[in-house]
Amino acid sequence: MFITNTSFVVNERRSPLSLDKKLLDWYDHNARVLPWRAAVGERADPYRVWLSEIMLQQTGVKTVIPYFEAFTTRFPTVEDMARAERDEVLRLWAGLGYYSRARNLHACAVEVVERHGGRFPDTVEGLLGMPGIGAYTAGAIASIAFGRRVVAVDGNVERVLSRVYQVEEALPKARPIITRLAQDLVPERAGDFAQSLMDLGATICTPKNPACGLCPWVAECGARKAGTMLDYPKKLAKKAKQMRYGAAFVARRADGAVLIGTRPEKGLLGGMVEVPNSAWTVEPVDALEPPLQAEWRHCGSVDHVFTHFPLRLAVYAAEVGMKVKAPEPYRWSSPNGPEGEALPTLFRKVLGVCKVPSP
């Protein structure tokens, strides 16, 4: 039996009671050990749950762990983060990507301290609307940190449930269907259940090579019975993303200082540090407009992929005198390069092409 956008027909053998019990039994013996996760049966720290969920948006666990550990070392509590300068949060975040998350992280910490006395709201309604917290993150925090019987549906959950129930509607239209299915399954142990679904999708019900023989839901999974696991979740064909082009300019003094600036608050990489660069256009850049007069040399190019488009920057470098003033709106970094600046991965790549030290 399968589910479409108009029919919620569920095989009786896939009852919510049997599914949640089997999954929680599996989780009790197979839960991943993660630095932000409380042990089974222990109460989760809302601050650590919130911080990890923000970091895990669009980012894998292995990448997040060292950043999480660095943040919790520097900011052991939400009050510590709220007292910090936002630029320090951005510097610590540099390299993790999706930088609006870092700006919202600091703003949310300030709001929790100033408006909520240092305590995170314990309901989805209270969490929604706070900086950086959307429907999924609110559900995850409310269930994991506060035990609310609410659903948190991410890509892992979409994949698992679309396979179990053979949801034929394609994403993103299938999300309300999957959300309803997930909500119907949530037991008393809501936080453990949310994390068990995440673990099942991350370690067993994986996108390409699901380990069905190890899955606690193998007997109930419709896609497994039909041998069509890789057909789910159904997805609409993606449109090709158009390459954009630009140029970046690395000006370096004899002491190693590099010409840098700060990007506008709003927009891509908002508030992060950059080296001078051109507009990013759908056609390669022909007329170069370097930030200052110097003998510029082409030293390579870098490719970088953003969510909505890939980017290729031609990189130019120049050595300049110690007395050269930084043109507005740029400034010279400290000697020996931009160590400690909030430099995103794109511009670390640019500096790497020109063999300029970077964080």
HELIX and SHEET records of a PDB file:
HELIX    1   1 GLU A   12  ARG A   14  5                                   3    
HELIX    2   2 PRO A   16  ASN A   30  1                                  15    
HELIX    3   3 PRO A   46  MET A   55  1                                  10    
HELIX    4   4 VAL A   61  ARG A   74  1                                  14    
HELIX    5   5 VAL A   78  ARG A   83  1                                   6    
HELIX    6   6 ARG A   86  TRP A   93  1                                   8    
HELIX    7   7 SER A  100  HIS A  116  1                                  17    
HELIX    8   8 VAL A  124  LEU A  127  1                                   4    
HELIX    9   9 ALA A  135  PHE A  146  1                                  12    
HELIX   10  10 GLY A  155  VAL A  164  1                                  10    
HELIX   11  11 ARG A  175  LEU A  185  1                                  11    
HELIX   12  12 ALA A  190  ASP A  199  1                                  10    
HELIX   13  13 LEU A  200  ILE A  204  3                                   5    
HELIX   14  14 CYS A  212  LEU A  214  5                                   3    
HELIX   15  15 GLY A  222  ALA A  226  1                                   5    
HELIX   16  16 MET A  229  ASP A  231  5                                   3    
HELIX   17  17 THR A  345  VAL A  353  1                                   9    
SHEET    1   A 3 ARG A 244  ARG A 253  0                                        
SHEET    2   A 3 PRO A 310  VAL A 320  1                                        
SHEET    3   A 3 ARG A 297  VAL A 305 -1                                        
SHEET    1   B 3 VAL A 273  GLU A 274  0                                        
SHEET    2   B 3 LEU A 259  THR A 262 -1                                        
SHEET    3   B 3 ARG A 331  TRP A 332 -1                                        
END                                                                             
